[in-house]
Amino acid sequence: MNIVKPLTIMLSLFGVLFVPHAYSASNCEVALQLIKSAGTIGNLGVLVKTDCAVMYKKGWLQPSSGGVRNLAICKPAWDSLRSADQLANAKYMVANKCPGIPGVPICVNSEAPTCEFYTQCMEATCACKETSYNYAMAYGDKYCRRFLVNQTWSDKGNKWRDLALHCLQEEAIRVTPTSESSCNCKKLSEEAYNSHINCYTAPFGKSENGICHLPGEDIRRIRKIIDTSDAIFSAEGLKAMERIIQICAQLTPDDKWKLVREGLIP
């Protein structure tokens, strides 16, 4: 039985706040409702949109020296949350990037494969589209849509695709800052590309569901989907591809050059 929500509500009635340590959508909803009930959700929105330094100083976000020092805006918002005894709930929502904070992009990864995440979260938070490090739109969103529109995968291929896409977006949520002032397009792009290695070869830690164990027909399908310019001529793409091949060579020693022969490299 899940007692988190009833226990939270029960304790809140007695003026006691209980915020669970483990992230879940229901826990985010509990924290959101308690902050709303206290009438301080707007103050939380101010803290996050302004990227107030106090959130970093208090350990909600990293690094401890991050954020913007703006006492005129940040102090009233912080004091309001503190007066309403909502700092613990606010910390939970910020640290776990919970949805529902006013004016903050929606950074939620749905169970069903979808590509809206790249526009509604990554690009909405860090506008990197016009830079040389446009991962969200030029790579993430582009290939998410290409992989989903293809309906010719094998059963293993379908499972790998869905898990890999879900894994990539989970990792992207982890590395995407909570506000635009903390964005570094180059760093965000590098970390997003790096996540392809584990998410392709062992999504959510399961190597048996990885690209290395796909049938040749799916490997050829992947090769046709990925543009040569993205796979070879971008430093990040090339580095990730080389590492994926190395891992697959170790995992499938009986056919260590399978990925190369099947055409992942032109």
C-alpha positions as CSV (number, residue, x, y, z in Angstrom):
1,M,0.0,0.0,0.0
2,N,1.3,3.4,-0.9
3,I,1.0,5.5,2.3
4,V,3.0,8.5,1.1
5,K,0.1,10.7,0.0
6,P,-2.3,9.9,2.8
7,L,0.4,10.3,5.4
8,T,1.6,13.5,3.9
9,I,-1.9,15.0,3.9
10,M,-2.6,13.7,7.4
11,L,0.6,15.2,8.8
12,S,0.0,18.5,7.0
13,L,-3.3,18.8,8.8
14,F,-1.4,18.9,12.0
15,G,1.0,21.5,10.7
16,V,3.7,19.0,10.1
17,L,5.4,18.7,6.7
18,F,6.5,15.4,5.3
19,V,8.4,15.3,2.0
20,P,9.5,11.8,0.9
21,H,13.1,11.4,-0.2
22,A,12.3,9.2,-3.3
23,Y,11.2,11.0,-6.4
24,S,7.9,10.1,-8.0
25,A,5.2,11.9,-9.8
26,S,2.8,11.5,-6.9
27,N,5.4,13.0,-4.5
28,C,5.8,16.0,-6.7
29,E,2.0,16.4,-6.7
30,V,1.8,16.3,-2.9
31,A,4.5,18.9,-2.6
32,L,2.8,21.1,-5.2
33,Q,-0.6,20.9,-3.6
34,L,0.8,21.8,-0.1
35,I,2.6,24.8,-1.5
36,K,-0.5,25.9,-3.4
37,S,-2.6,25.5,-0.3
38,A,-0.3,27.8,1.5
39,G,-0.6,30.4,-1.2
40,T,3.1,30.5,-2.0
41,I,3.4,28.8,-5.4
42,G,4.0,32.1,-7.0
43,N,6.9,32.7,-4.7
44,L,8.5,29.4,-5.7
45,G,8.1,30.4,-9.3
46,V,9.9,33.7,-8.6
47,L,12.8,31.8,-7.0
48,V,13.2,29.4,-9.9
49,K,12.7,31.9,-12.8
50,T,15.1,34.3,-11.2
51,D,17.5,31.5,-10.5
52,C,18.1,32.9,-7.0
53,A,21.5,32.2,-5.5
54,V,19.9,31.2,-2.2
55,M,18.7,27.9,-3.7
56,Y,22.3,27.0,-4.4
57,K,23.6,28.2,-1.1
58,K,21.1,26.1,0.8
59,G,21.9,23.0,-1.2
60,W,18.8,22.7,-3.4
61,L,21.0,23.0,-6.5
62,Q,24.6,22.7,-7.5
63,P,27.2,24.3,-7.5
64,S,26.9,26.0,-4.1
65,S,28.3,29.2,-5.7
66,G,25.7,29.2,-8.5
67,G,22.6,31.4,-9.1
68,V,21.8,35.1,-9.2
69,R,22.1,37.4,-6.3
70,N,19.0,39.7,-6.4
71,L,17.9,40.4,-2.8
72,A,15.1,42.7,-4.0
73,I,13.4,39.9,-5.8
74,C,14.7,36.7,-4.1
75,K,14.5,37.6,-0.4
76,P,10.7,38.4,-0.3
77,A,10.0,35.1,-2.2
78,W,12.2,33.1,0.1
79,D,10.8,34.8,3.3
80,S,7.3,34.1,2.1
81,L,8.0,30.3,1.7
82,R,9.7,30.2,5.0
83,S,6.9,32.0,6.8
84,A,4.4,29.5,5.4
85,D,6.7,26.5,6.4
86,Q,7.0,25.5,2.7
87,L,10.7,25.5,2.2
88,A,11.0,21.7,2.5
89,N,8.3,21.2,-0.1
90,A,9.9,23.9,-2.3
91,K,13.3,22.3,-2.1
92,Y,11.8,18.9,-3.0
93,M,10.2,20.4,-6.1
94,V,13.2,22.2,-7.3
95,A,15.8,19.5,-6.6
96,N,13.6,16.9,-8.4
97,K,12.6,19.3,-11.2
98,C,8.9,18.7,-10.5
99,P,6.4,20.1,-13.0
100,G,3.9,22.7,-11.9
101,I,6.2,25.6,-11.0
102,P,4.7,28.7,-12.7
103,G,6.6,30.0,-15.7
104,V,9.1,27.1,-15.6
105,P,9.4,24.8,-18.7
106,I,7.8,21.4,-18.5
107,C,10.6,18.9,-17.9
108,V,8.8,15.6,-17.6
109,N,9.6,12.4,-19.2
110,S,6.5,10.4,-20.1
111,E,6.5,6.6,-20.1
112,A,5.2,6.5,-23.7
113,P,7.8,7.6,-26.3
114,T,7.3,11.3,-27.3
115,C,9.6,14.0,-28.7
116,E,7.9,17.1,-27.2
117,F,10.4,17.0,-24.4
118,Y,13.2,18.6,-26.5
119,T,11.2,21.7,-27.3
120,Q,9.2,22.0,-24.1
121,C,12.1,21.3,-21.7
122,M,15.6,21.5,-23.2
123,E,15.2,24.2,-25.7
124,A,12.6,26.1,-23.6
125,T,15.1,26.2,-20.7
126,C,18.3,26.7,-22.7
127,A,17.8,28.4,-26.0
128,C,20.8,26.8,-27.9
129,K,19.1,26.6,-31.3
130,E,21.1,29.5,-32.7
131,T,24.5,28.3,-31.3
132,S,27.0,25.7,-32.5
133,Y,25.8,23.4,-29.7
134,N,22.2,22.9,-30.8
135,Y,21.8,19.4,-29.5
136,A,18.1,19.6,-28.5
137,M,16.7,20.5,-31.9
138,A,19.4,19.5,-34.4
139,Y,20.0,16.1,-32.9
140,G,17.7,15.1,-30.0
141,D,14.3,16.1,-31.5
142,K,15.4,15.3,-35.0
143,Y,16.3,11.7,-34.3
144,C,13.6,11.1,-31.8
145,R,11.1,11.8,-34.5
146,R,12.9,9.7,-37.1
147,F,13.2,6.7,-34.8
148,L,9.5,6.9,-33.8
149,V,8.1,7.3,-37.3
150,N,9.9,4.2,-38.5
151,Q,7.5,1.2,-38.1
152,T,9.7,-1.6,-39.4
153,W,11.6,-2.5,-36.3
154,S,11.8,-6.0,-35.0
155,D,10.3,-6.8,-31.6
156,K,13.7,-6.4,-30.0
157,G,14.3,-3.2,-32.1
158,N,11.0,-1.7,-30.8
159,K,11.9,-2.4,-27.2
160,W,15.4,-1.0,-27.6
161,R,14.1,2.1,-29.3
162,D,11.5,2.9,-26.7
163,L,13.9,2.2,-23.8
164,A,16.8,4.2,-25.4
165,L,14.5,7.2,-26.0
166,H,13.2,7.2,-22.5
167,C,16.7,6.8,-21.1
168,L,18.1,9.7,-23.2
169,Q,15.3,12.0,-22.0
170,E,15.8,11.0,-18.4
171,E,19.5,11.8,-18.7
172,A,18.7,15.1,-20.5
173,I,16.4,16.1,-17.6
174,R,19.2,15.4,-15.2
175,V,21.7,17.7,-17.0
176,T,19.3,20.5,-18.1
177,P,19.6,23.5,-15.7
178,T,16.5,24.8,-13.9
179,S,16.8,28.3,-15.4
180,E,18.2,30.0,-18.5
181,S,20.8,32.0,-16.5
182,S,22.6,28.7,-15.6
183,C,22.7,27.4,-19.2
184,N,25.9,26.5,-20.9
185,C,25.1,25.2,-24.3
186,K,28.5,23.6,-24.9
187,K,28.4,21.7,-21.6
188,L,24.7,20.7,-22.1
189,S,25.5,19.3,-25.6
190,E,28.5,17.4,-24.5
191,E,26.7,15.7,-21.6
192,A,23.7,14.9,-23.8
193,Y,25.8,13.3,-26.4
194,N,27.7,11.3,-23.7
195,S,24.4,9.9,-22.5
196,H,23.9,8.1,-25.8
197,I,26.7,5.6,-24.9
198,N,24.9,4.1,-21.9
199,C,21.4,4.6,-23.2
200,Y,22.2,2.9,-26.5
201,T,24.2,0.0,-25.1
202,A,22.5,-0.6,-21.7
203,P,19.3,1.5,-21.3
204,F,18.6,1.7,-17.6
205,G,21.5,-0.6,-16.8
206,K,20.2,-3.5,-18.9
207,S,22.8,-4.5,-21.6
208,E,20.5,-7.3,-22.8
209,N,18.2,-4.6,-24.1
210,G,21.0,-2.6,-25.8
211,I,22.0,-2.0,-29.4
212,C,24.7,-4.6,-29.3
213,H,22.2,-7.5,-29.2
214,L,19.9,-6.2,-32.0
215,P,19.5,-8.2,-35.2
216,G,21.4,-7.0,-38.3
217,E,18.2,-5.7,-39.9
218,D,17.8,-3.2,-37.0
219,I,21.4,-2.2,-37.2
220,R,21.0,-1.4,-40.9
221,R,17.8,0.5,-40.1
222,I,19.7,2.7,-37.6
223,R,22.4,3.3,-40.2
224,K,19.8,4.6,-42.6
225,I,18.2,6.8,-40.1
226,I,21.3,8.6,-38.9
227,D,22.8,11.1,-41.3
228,T,26.5,10.6,-42.0
229,S,27.3,14.2,-41.2
230,D,25.9,13.8,-37.7
231,A,27.5,10.4,-37.0
232,I,31.0,11.1,-38.5
233,F,31.7,14.8,-38.9
234,S,30.5,16.0,-35.4
235,A,33.2,15.4,-32.7
236,E,30.6,14.4,-30.1
237,G,28.8,12.0,-32.4
238,L,32.0,10.4,-33.5
239,K,33.2,9.9,-30.0
240,A,29.9,8.4,-28.8
241,M,29.8,6.1,-31.9
242,E,33.4,4.8,-31.3
243,R,32.7,4.1,-27.7
244,I,29.5,2.2,-28.6
245,I,31.4,0.0,-31.0
246,Q,34.0,-0.7,-28.4
247,I,31.4,-1.8,-25.8
248,C,29.6,-4.0,-28.4
249,A,32.9,-5.6,-29.3
250,Q,33.3,-6.6,-25.7
251,L,29.7,-7.7,-25.2
252,T,29.6,-9.8,-28.4
253,P,33.1,-11.3,-28.8
254,D,31.7,-14.0,-31.1
255,D,31.1,-11.3,-33.7
256,K,33.1,-8.3,-32.5
257,W,32.9,-6.3,-35.7
258,K,29.2,-6.9,-36.3
259,L,28.3,-3.2,-36.0
260,V,30.9,-2.1,-38.4
261,R,30.1,-4.8,-41.0
262,E,26.4,-4.1,-40.8
263,G,27.1,-0.6,-41.8
264,L,27.0,1.7,-38.7
265,I,30.2,3.2,-40.1
266,P,29.8,3.9,-43.9
